[in-house]
Amino acid sequence: MGKIIFIAGTDTGVGKTLLTALLLIHARARGRNALAIKPFCSGGREDVEILQKAQNHAISDEMVNPWYFDAPVAPWVSLREKRENINKHAVLAHLHAVQKKTDLLLVEGAGGLLSPLAKNLDAREIIAALDCPVLLVARNRLGCLNHVFLSLEALEKNGARPVKVVLMGDRRPDLSARTNAEILRKKAGFIDVFAIPWLGARASGLGALKKNEKKIKKTLARLFEFAYIPRRSLPNRRKTGGKKK
């Protein structure tokens, strides 16, 4: 079965789908049989359409996104209203079924890392069960430091590693965008942090994806590196921030 990378976010609308599509374009352009899925999706299937364009509809929409909810709320809210639930084993069974079809599977989360997907289920439980590398995506703007540190702490508690942080650029970057990556690197020394610039208002179109993939191909290549490092050779984790006393 193929390798899995989980693309998680600190919030909704931070650029997870754009990054996933760029990684997909990058991998497939280099001959990898890569696929991307977004198991949970709410309030529209635009993200599914973007991923499907990037992988030339290699699998069905239902396989890319088996659990879709019309209301733009966390999946569990919709499930609770219907008095339904989805258990972790059903999610993992679907992921492993798709994993058998590829040598690299990109799994995009829904909303922020702790957004409830079902009763007693969020992205952390799925990541822990998959024991896979994580790309944590945040918008490069004021407030992202707090969001990233809280998300890293949540992943740490669940034993997730390795993790890389990706800051996605804003159309009108604020002052903090100049220093966010630097501060994250200093405060979380065992974490690689990457900053991707604003790629345009229509960056999710297929033509734009291919053009931007070429623009940032070195960064995309580095984001893939840790997926192929044996776990035993990874450095030990250490806690973020603070000095030894």
C-alpha positions in Angstrom: 0.0 0.0 0.0 1.1 3.6 -0.6 2.4 6.1 1.8 0.0 8.5 3.4 0.4 12.2 4.2 -2.3 14.0 6.2 -2.9 17.7 5.4 -4.4 19.3 8.5 -5.3 22.9 9.2 -5.3 25.3 12.1 -8.7 26.6 10.9 -11.0 26.5 7.9 -10.1 28.5 4.8 -6.4 28.5 5.5 -5.4 26.9 2.1 -5.4 23.1 2.8 -7.1 22.3 -0.5 -4.8 24.5 -2.6 -1.7 23.0 -0.9 -3.0 19.5 -1.4 -3.7 20.1 -5.1 -0.2 21.6 -5.6 1.4 18.6 -3.9 -0.8 16.3 -6.1 0.3 18.1 -9.3 3.9 17.9 -8.2 3.9 14.2 -7.4 2.0 13.2 -10.5 4.2 15.3 -12.8 7.1 13.2 -11.5 5.5 9.9 -12.3 4.1 9.0 -8.9 0.7 7.3 -8.8 -0.6 9.9 -6.3 -4.2 10.4 -5.2 -5.9 12.9 -2.9 -9.1 12.6 -0.9 -11.1 14.7 1.5 -13.2 12.2 3.5 -15.3 14.9 5.2 -16.7 18.0 3.4 -19.5 20.5 4.4 -21.3 23.3 2.7 -20.2 22.6 -0.9 -18.0 20.3 -2.9 -15.7 22.9 -4.5 -12.7 21.4 -2.7 -13.5 18.0 -4.2 -13.7 19.5 -7.7 -10.3 21.1 -7.2 -8.7 17.8 -6.2 -10.4 15.9 -9.0 -9.1 18.4 -11.6 -5.6 17.9 -10.2 -5.8 14.1 -10.4 -7.7 14.0 -13.7 -10.7 12.4 -12.0 -8.7 9.2 -11.4 -11.3 8.0 -8.9 -15.0 8.8 -8.3 -16.2 11.8 -6.3 -17.7 9.4 -3.8 -14.3 7.9 -3.2 -12.7 11.3 -2.8 -15.4 12.5 -0.5 -17.6 9.7 1.0 -19.1 11.9 3.7 -20.7 15.1 2.5 -23.0 17.5 4.4 -25.0 20.3 2.8 -24.9 22.6 5.9 -21.7 24.7 6.3 -21.0 23.5 9.8 -18.8 20.9 11.4 -19.8 17.4 10.2 -20.8 16.2 13.7 -23.4 19.0 13.9 -25.1 17.6 10.8 -24.8 14.1 12.0 -26.2 14.9 15.4 -29.3 16.6 13.9 -29.9 13.4 11.9 -29.2 11.3 15.0 -26.5 9.5 13.0 -22.8 8.8 13.6 -19.7 7.7 11.8 -17.1 5.6 13.6 -13.4 5.8 13.2 -13.2 2.2 11.8 -15.4 3.1 8.9 -13.2 6.1 8.1 -10.0 4.0 8.3 -11.5 1.3 6.2 -12.2 3.8 3.4 -8.8 5.3 3.6 -7.1 2.0 3.4 -9.3 1.0 0.4 -8.1 4.0 -1.5 -4.5 3.6 -0.2 -4.4 0.2 -2.1 -5.0 2.0 -5.4 -1.9 4.3 -5.1 1.7 4.6 -4.0 1.0 8.1 -2.4 -2.2 9.1 -0.7 -2.8 12.7 0.4 -5.6 13.0 2.9 -7.0 16.5 3.5 -8.8 17.2 6.8 -12.0 19.2 7.2 -11.8 22.6 8.9 -9.4 22.9 11.8 -7.6 20.1 13.4 -10.0 19.7 16.3 -13.2 20.3 14.3 -15.6 17.5 15.4 -16.1 15.0 12.5 -18.4 12.7 14.4 -19.1 11.8 18.0 -15.7 11.4 19.7 -13.8 11.8 16.4 -11.6 14.5 15.0 -8.6 14.5 12.8 -6.2 13.7 15.6 -7.7 10.2 16.1 -7.4 9.5 12.4 -3.8 10.7 12.2 -2.9 8.7 15.3 -4.4 5.5 13.8 -2.7 6.1 10.4 0.6 6.8 12.2 1.5 9.1 9.2 3.4 12.3 8.6 1.4 15.6 9.0 1.5 18.9 7.1 -0.1 21.5 9.4 -1.4 24.4 7.3 -2.1 27.9 8.6 -2.8 31.3 7.0 0.3 33.6 7.3 -1.3 36.4 9.2 -1.7 37.9 12.7 -2.9 35.2 15.1 -1.4 32.3 13.3 1.3 31.8 16.0 -1.2 31.0 18.6 -3.2 28.7 16.3 -0.1 26.8 15.2 1.3 26.3 18.7 -2.1 25.1 20.0 -2.4 22.7 17.1 1.1 21.4 17.5 0.4 20.8 21.2 -2.7 18.8 20.3 -0.8 16.7 17.8 2.0 16.2 20.3 -0.4 14.9 22.9 -1.7 12.4 20.4 1.8 11.2 19.6 1.8 12.5 16.0 5.1 13.0 14.3 6.7 14.0 12.1 5.0 17.3 11.5 5.8 20.2 9.1 4.2 23.6 9.2 3.1 25.4 6.1 2.2 29.1 6.2 0.0 30.1 3.2 0.3 33.7 2.0 -2.5 36.3 2.1 -3.4 38.6 -0.7 -2.7 41.6 1.5 0.0 40.4 4.0 0.0 42.1 7.4 3.1 43.0 9.4 3.2 39.7 11.2 3.7 37.8 7.9 7.3 39.0 7.8 8.2 37.3 11.1 5.7 34.4 11.7 7.9 31.7 10.1 11.0 32.9 11.9 9.2 32.9 15.3 7.8 29.5 14.7 11.2 28.1 13.8 12.7 29.5 17.0 10.0 28.5 19.3 9.5 25.0 17.8 13.0 24.1 16.8 12.2 20.5 15.9 9.6 21.5 13.4 10.3 22.5 9.8 8.4 25.7 8.8 7.7 26.7 5.2 6.1 29.9 3.9 4.3 29.8 0.5 3.5 33.2 -1.0 0.2 34.4 -2.2 -0.4 32.6 -5.5 -3.3 34.6 -6.9 -7.1 34.9 -6.6 -7.7 32.1 -9.1 -4.9 29.8 -7.9 -7.1 26.7 -7.8 -7.7 26.5 -11.5 -5.9 23.7 -13.3 -3.7 26.0 -15.4 -2.8 28.1 -12.3 -2.0 25.0 -10.3 0.4 23.7 -12.9 2.0 27.2 -13.3 2.4 27.7 -9.5 3.7 24.1 -9.0 6.6 25.0 -11.2 7.1 28.2 -9.3 7.4 26.6 -5.9 8.5 23.1 -6.9 11.6 23.2 -4.6 9.4 23.8 -1.5 6.9 21.1 -2.6 9.7 18.6 -3.0 10.9 19.4 0.6 7.4 18.9 1.9 7.5 15.3 0.6 10.9 14.4 2.0 9.8 13.3 5.4 7.2 10.8 4.0 10.0 8.5 3.0 12.2 8.7 6.1 12.0 5.6 8.3 10.4 6.5 11.6 13.4 5.2 13.6 15.7 7.7 11.9 13.6 10.7 12.9 15.0 13.0 15.7 13.4 12.7 19.1 10.7 15.3 19.8 11.2 18.0 22.3 8.7 20.5 23.6 8.2 23.9 22.1 9.5 27.1 23.6 11.2 27.8 26.9 14.8 27.2 28.1 16.1 24.5 30.3 16.4 25.5 33.9 
